[in-house]
């Protein structure tokens, strides 16, 4: 594909933006992986989107379905794919050759921020410290093809097996570091050896041992071990790999998994762990990329004057997408973190001015004066070839001396790239968020409780004689520094838990809505901060999917599997749950049980509620779903048997224990 004339022409056109975007990203403090950019056409872009950004995937019908959907979205729904970037070292990004230069620049700046997130967010290290994802997925693709090509293996059986596993692809423990099959097998062999060691200590003859402790007995002991779980096992795929059996319809019973079945199960489990970091940081990652793209393209004029209108339309379409938009929500949260930290810095300086306390803050502080004092130095606001001499009045730490000398020598087009003569601190002051028009009231809106909190541990509360002296001491980089700290260790759940505040919800007009059984349509149910926060966080807990764990591998001593649904107030879709149990049965080989909690509404109570234009109060009840390979059963469970799956409050602390030490 690199031999096409159009490809070569586009590669030359984007070469300079790629080089300059990387330099600007590093000036702003980003530390991305190296990025390899590829020029592709429209069809190749759709193929890559179907393959989750990779060029090689295992054979499966879902890739064709995704490709068809993407094609139709572009043809009939007006959708447009702006970028694909994959988490790898080096990262790989794909640019569509038919895009305008404004769109290409937007994609490139967006990609540089994504690559920084990949390289520095700790959740991406949960899979592997050193990464070659493209090679990993290519090996998997080749191996699955070779299995399908084996004349002794039925291709349809392989495809059905993949379908079964993919149905459970999100049932892993994404909060624990990836543990590969080899390491798990070593642990299992160690446990199996313990049985042999115990028999050896009994000093039995071989004849007695074979007579009393035959292979059937040993297998029964292994089954009992599968049933012994001190804690529910969240990695359902690993449990099925180690203890499951394949159901053989010809023999009508469970049989040992074939080697290829275990191999495919482990390969798909590995891929689930690789993609987990992207799923658990979607809002953070997309918001991070949208934030830095906007700053580079707009605030630093990386988009030329003849490109800006088109770029503004580009970003408006991305941020204006309907539904829960991770780009918009993420960008708003990153801006809120920046504003909050910058406000903290300014306020704590003001509280150290003689005569200013948290009690009289709003009465004595002249906010117009403060806003004037925190404006960037005039030399930072208008940088061009005619104002270079003015930069000499700045502090040395705000200037890039090498860049300034090159600009004076005419080696740098400072009119196009003013950032080249500034340091990180200089750029931080130039783009201090509280100076932006949309944020001018943020400082004054601080509440008394927050002021008291800031003042509580101020020991030198009369350090400055005047507001002017205090504002001259403001660290303009604190907002960005805080953003980089947050970027390093959070995922979406902890991100929302930590920074989705009442102030943020109110300022951005967030609300919740539910389907009304009374009216038969959707209605706004709450604008309360707590409700909005819980609703949002539930959509990101466990990728927004139900959390299912293994509770017993030898349920009621019948070698049946017992799963539990971690109920957090949201019911399972019983229809989907029963279809999923069919898939799990094929991987377990024996009956499968699932305990959950449902909400039931009495018809009389529902009618009374409708008359009063209220929602009926449902009653929570325990249920057990069972599938034995032929039919489903649903039984009532006493509350005592489902208390352990009901969350009294949602556990949002998802960081690994070692991170919290």
N, C-alpha and C positions, 0 to 999 in steps of 0.2 A: 504494500500500500504506500510505501515511501517513495515509489518510483513515479507516481503520477505527477504531472506538471502542476496541477492545482495544489497538490499537497506541498510540493517544494516552494511554490510561490507563497502560500500561506505561512509556511514555516519561516521564510525570510521576513515576512511582514510582522510576525509576533516575536521575532528574536529579541529585539530591543526591549519591548515591554516585559518579557520574561526576565531579562537580566536586571532591568531597573526595578521591577517589583520586588525581586529578591533583596536588592540593596536597601530599598525603602523599608521592607519588612524587618530587616535586621536593625536598621536605625531606630525603629519603633520598639525594639526589645523582643521581637519574635525570634524564635530559634528553631526553625523548621528543619525537617528532614530534607535532604536533596530531593528535588522533584524532576522527574523525566516527563516532558510534555510530548504528546502524540497528536498528530493532525489526522482526523478521520472524517469520513463523509456521513451523511444523514443515516443511511442504512447501518453503517458500522456503529454509529452512536446508539441506535436502537438495539442492536445486538448486544452491545456492552451493558446497556441498562438491564436487558433481560438476564444477563449473566452476572448481575450484581457488580459490574465494573471489571470483571476479569475476562480474559480472552479464551480461557479453557475451563470448562465445567463438565461434570459427568453427564452422560446421556440421561435425559428425563423430559417428559412431556411439559413440565411446568415452564421450561425456558421458552418454548414456542408460544405458550399461552401469554407469558409476560411480553414477548416480542410483539405479538398481535395487538395486545392492549395498548402498548406504547405507540405503535404505528397509528392506531385509530385515534388515540388521544391527540396526536399531532395533526392528523388529517381533519378530524371532525370537531374536536373540542378546543382547538386553538392552543393546545399545550406546547411548550417549547423546552427542550432539554438544554440547559445552559452549561452544565459541567458534570463531569464524573471524576472523582479522585478516590483512590484506594489507599487504605492504610498499609503501607509497606515501607521498607527502608532499602533503597530510596522509594519515595512515594511516586505513584504514576497518575498523571492527569491527562484527560483527553479533551481536545478542542475541536469543535465542529468547524470544518473549513468554510462553510457557508455563512458563518456568523460575521457580523460587522466587527470592526476593530474596537468599538466601544464595548460590545459584548465580550470580546476576547479579553480585553483589559480587566473587565469586571470579574470574569472567571479566573484569571490569573491571580489577582489580588485575593480573591476568595479562597483559592487553592492554597496559597502560601500560608494563610491563617489556619486552614484545615491541617496542613502538614505540621505546623507548629503544635497544634493540639494533639495530633497523633504522637508526636515525638516526646511530649512533656506531660501528658495526663497519665497518672499512675494506673488507671483502669486498663489502659492498653498494654501495660506490662504484665497484667494478670495472665495473658495468654503465653507470651514468650518475651524474654529480654532482647533477643536478636530475631529479626523477622524476615522471612522471605515467603510471603503469603502466596504470591503468584506461582512460585515453584511448588509450594505445598498443594495448592488446588489443582495444578496441572498433573502432579503425581497421582492425586486421587482420581482425576478424570481418566487418566490412562489405565489405572488399575481397574476401575469399574468397567471400562471398555473391554479389557482383557477377560474379566469375569464373564461378561455377556457373550463374548466370542467363544468361550469354552463349550465345546459340543456336548459335554456331560452336564451342563447347567442350563436349565430352562430360562430363556431371556425374560419371559413373562413373570416367572417367579422372582427374578431379580428386580424387575420394575415394581412388582407388588411389595417386595420387601422394602425398597426405597420409599414407597408411599407410606408404609407403616411407620418407618422411622421419622420421616419428615413431619408426620402428624404430631410428633412429640419433640420437635427440634428445639423448642424453647423450654423444655423441662430439664434444665440443667441448673447447677448451683453457680449462677453468674457472680456471686459475691466471694467465691473462693478461687484461688489460682488454679489454672488448668493442670490437671494431672493426667498424663497420657496412659495408654493401655499397658505399656511395658511396666511402668511403676506400679500400677494397680495389680497387674498379674503377680508381681513379686510379693506384694502384700498378701494376696489370696493364697499363694503357694505357701507362704509362711504360716498362715492360719491352718491350712490343710495338713502341713507337716506336724502341727501340734497334736492332731489326732493320732498320727503315727507314732509320735514320741510317747504319748500316754500309753499306747498299746505296748510299745517296746519296754517300758518300765515295768510292765506286768510279768515279764519273763515267761510268756506263753510259748508252747511249741507251735510250729507252723501248722500242724494238723488241727490243733484246738483253735488256733486263731482263724484258720480258713473255715472251720466248721461253725464257730459261734459268731465271728465278726466277718461275715461274708460281704461281698461287694454291695449287695442290696442294703445291708445295715450301714455300711460306710456312706452310701449315697443318702440314706435317711438322715444321718448325722449332718451331712452337708446342707440338706434342706432345712434342718433345724437351725443351723447357723445363719442361713439366709433369713430366717424369721426373727432372729435376735437383733433388734435395733434399739440401741440406747436412745437415739434421737431420730426423728423422721429424716429419711434420706431424700434430699431435694434433687439430686442428680439421678433422675429416673432412668435416663439412657444408660448410665454406667451400671446401675443396679440390674437392669434387664440384660445388659451385656454379660455380666458376671453370674447371674442366677437364673436368667430366663431360658426358655426352651422354645423352639419353633413348633408350631402346631402343624402336623402332617395330616392333611385331609384324607389321603389314601389309607393311612394306618388308623386314622381316627383318634390319634392321641399325640401327646407331646413327645418330641424327640430332641436329642441333642442338636444344638445349632451346628450347621455346617461351618467350616472355617471361613468361607466367603461371606456368610451372613454376619458373623462376628466382626469380620474385617470391615464390611460396609457400615455396620452400626457404629464402629469406632471412628471411621473416617468422617461420617456425617456428624457425630458428636464433636469431633475435633473442630469441624467447620462451624458448628454452633457456638463453641467457645471463642473462636476467632471473631465472629460477627457480633458477639455479645457486647463488647465494649462500644461498638458503634450504636447498638440499640439502646444501651443504658445511658448514653451521653448525647442523644440526638438533639435535645433542646440546647444544651450547653455548646455543643460543637457547631451547630448551624448558627446559633446566635453569635458565637465567637467569630466565625468567618464573616457573617453579615456585618458585625461591628467594625472589624478592621478593614473590610472591603469598602465600607461607607467612608471611613476616615481617609483611606488612601485615595479613593476615586474622587470624593467630593471635597473634603477639607484640605487635602494636599494636592488637589487638582491633577491627579494622575490621569483623569479623563480630561482631554483637551477641551477648549471652549466650544469647539465644533462637535464634540462628542457628549457633552454633559446632559443635554436634554434627552438624548436617546438612553444614556445610562440611567437617568432619573426614572424613565419609564420602565427600564429593566428592573430596577430595585422595587419600584412600586408594585409591579406584577408579582414579584417574589414575596414581598411582605404583605401584599393584599390577598394572597391565596385564601380561600374560604376554609372554615373548619378550624381545628386546633392547629395553628401554624407555628411549628418549632422555630422558624426563622424569626418571626415577629416576637414571640414570647421570649426567646433566648436573647435577642438583641435588646429588648426592653429591660430584661433583668440585668444584663451586663452593664447597661447604661445606668441603671439604678445603683448597682454596686459601686460604680465609678463616682456617681454623684454623692452617694452617701459617705464614701470615704473622703472625698474632697471636702464635703461639708463638715465632717468631723474634724479635719485638719484646720479649717478656717475657724470653726467655733471654739475649739480648744485653744487656739491662739488668742481669740477675742476674750475668752474667760480669764486669760492671764493679764489682761489690761487693767490697770488701776481703775476702780470705780465700776467695773462690769462684773456682775455675778449672774448665776443662773436664774435668780429670782427677778432681777430687773432687766434681763437681757433684751427683751423685745421693746422695753420702754426707752432705753438709753442708747442702743446701737443705731447708728445712722446707716441703714443698709445701702443707700445710694452711694455713700462714701466708700463702704466696704467693696461694693461692686466696681467702683473706679480703681480702688487700690489693688485689686487682684487681676486687673486686666493685664494681658501680656505686655512686656516692654514694647514701645512703639517700633523699635528696630526689628522685632520678631514678627510683627503683624504684616508689614509690607517689605518683603525681601525681593529685590531684583538687582539687575546689574548696576543700576544707578545708586543704590542705597547700601552697597557693600561696606562702605566706610563707616556707616552707622553701627554696624555689628561690633566694632571695636569697643563700643561703650558697654557691651554686655560682659557678664562674668565669664571667666575662661571656661568654666564647666558647661556652659551652654553653647559653645562653639566647637565645631569640628575644624581644628586648625589646618589640617591637610586639605580639606574640602574648600576652606576659605581661600587658601593660597592658590589652589587650582582655579577657583572661580575668578580671582583677580587676574590670573594669567590667561583667562579666556578659554581654559580647557573644559570648563563646566558651563552648560547653559543654565545659569541660575534662574533665569526667567521661567523656564519650564520645570526645573527641579530645585526649588529653594531649600528643600530639606537636606540637600547634600552639604550645606555649610553649617548645619546644626547638629548638636549632640542629642542623645536621648533626653537629657534634662531640658535642653532648649526646645525640643519638640513637645515635651510634656507641658511646658509653660505656654507655648504657642496654641495648644489645643486644650487647655484647662477647661473642663466641662462646665463649670459654674459660670463661665463667661458666655456660653451659648445662649441665644435669645430664649429658646424654649425652656431653659433651666434657671432663668433669672430669679424666679420666686422660690426656688428650692431651699435656699439658705434661710430665708425668712420664715418658711413654713415649719421649721423644726419645733417639736413639742416640748413642753416643760419637763415631762418625764425624761426625755432624752437629754435635755440640758443638765438636769440634776445628775443623771448617770455620768455624763462627761466630766462634771465638776467634782464628783465624789472623791477622786484620787489625785486631784491637782494639788501638789504641795507648794508650788511656786506660783500662786495665783495673782501676784502683782509683779510679774517679770517685766512687763512693758509699760512705758509711760503713756503711750498713745496708740490709737488704732493704726496709724501709719507705720509705726515701728513694728507692730505685731504682724501686719500684712506683708511687710518686707521680709519676714522670716518664714513665710509659708513655703512648704515643700510641694511644688506643683506636680510631682511625680507620684504622690501617694496613691491616687486613684488607680493608675495603671499598675503600680506595684502590687496593690491588693488584688487586682484582677488576675495577675500572673500567679499569685499564691492560690487563689480559688481554682484557677484552671488546672493546677497541678494535681489536686487530690479528690475533687468532687465528682459525683455522677448526677444524673438528672434528679433523682429522689432527694439526695442530700442538698443539692443546689436549690431546689424549690423549698425544701424544709428550712434551709438557713436564710434565704433571701426573699422569699415571697411574703412580704410583710403586709400589715393592714394598710400602711401608707401606699405601698405599691398597688394593691388591689383597688383602693379608692381612686388613686390618681389615674389609673388606666381603665377604670370602669368595667372590671371583670364581674361576672355573675354566673350563677349555676342555673341549669334548666333540667327538667325531668319530664318524662311522659306521664300525663295525667290520666288515671283510670276513670276519673270523674268526667272529664271533658272529651277524652279520646284524642287529645293532641298534646303538643309540647307547650310547656309554659315556664316562665321564669319562676324559680323557687326560692332563690336567696341572693342577696348581694353582700351577705356577711362574710367577712374575711376568712373565718374558720371553715365555713362551708366551701368557699371557692378553693381554698388551699387543699382541703381533703379531697375534693373532687378531682383537682388537677393531679395531685400526687398519686391517687389510685390509678390514673391512666398511665403512669410511668412505672409503677411497681410491677416487677416481673414482666417487663416489656408491655405492660397493659394487658397481659394474659392472666388467666386464673393460675394461682400457685398451687401445684399438686405435688405431694410428697409421698414416699413409700412409708407406711406405718407397720406393715407386717408382711413378710414373705412366706409365712406359713400360717395363714389366718385360720383360726379354729382347728389347727393341727391337720389341715387338709391340703397343704401345699398350694393354697389359693393366695392370690395377691390382694392385699388391702391397701388402697390408696386413700389419702385424705385431702380434701379441698380446704385450703386455708381461707376460711370465710371471713370477709371483712365488710360485710353488709351488702355485697353485690352477689346475687344469685348466679349459679351456673345456668347456662342454656342447656336444659336437660336433653334436648334433641341432639345437640352437638356432643354432649358428654357421652350419650349412648353410642354414637357413631365412633367416638374416640376409643371407647372400651372395646369395640370390635377390633380395632387396630392393635391395641395393647394385648388382646387375647392371642393374636398371632405371634407376638413377641414373647409372651409368657408361656403359652401352650396349655394353660389350665385356667379355671374360672378366675375372673377378675372382679373385685369389689371396689366401690368408691363411696365413701361416706361424705356427706355434705349437709348443708343447712338450706332449707327453702323458706320462702315467705308465702304464707297462705292467708287469704282474705275470706272471711265468712260472707256469703252472699247477702245476708240480711244487713250486716254492717256496711257492706258496699253500697247497698241501696239507700240506706240512711245517710251515708256520706255524700252521695250524689245529690240528694235533696237539699242538703245543707251547703253544697258547693265546697266540700272538703275532701281531702284524700282519706280513704279508709286506713285504719291502723292494722297492718299485717301481723300475723303471729309467726314466730320463727319455730321451725320444727326440724328435727333430725331425720335424714333419709339415708338409706343404703341402696345403691344401685348395684346390681349383680348381673354379669353376663357369663354364661357357661358354654359359649360356643354355638348355641342354638337359639336361646331366647333370653329376654331381659326380665328381671324382676326388680320391683321397687318395694322396699320394706320401710316401715317406720322404725326409728331408733329412739330409745330413751335419751333424754337430754344429757344424762351422765356420760353417754358414749360419744357425744359430739362436743362436749365442753372444751376438749383439748384442741379442736380445730377452729373454734370461734375466737376471733381477735377482739379482746376487750378494747384495745385501741391499736391502730395500725403501727407496726414497728417500722419506722423510717430510718433507723440506724443501720445502714447497709454496709458500712465500711468494715473490712477485715479487722479482726481483733488486734493484729500486730500494728495496724496503722493507728490505733487508738491508745496504744500503750504510752 
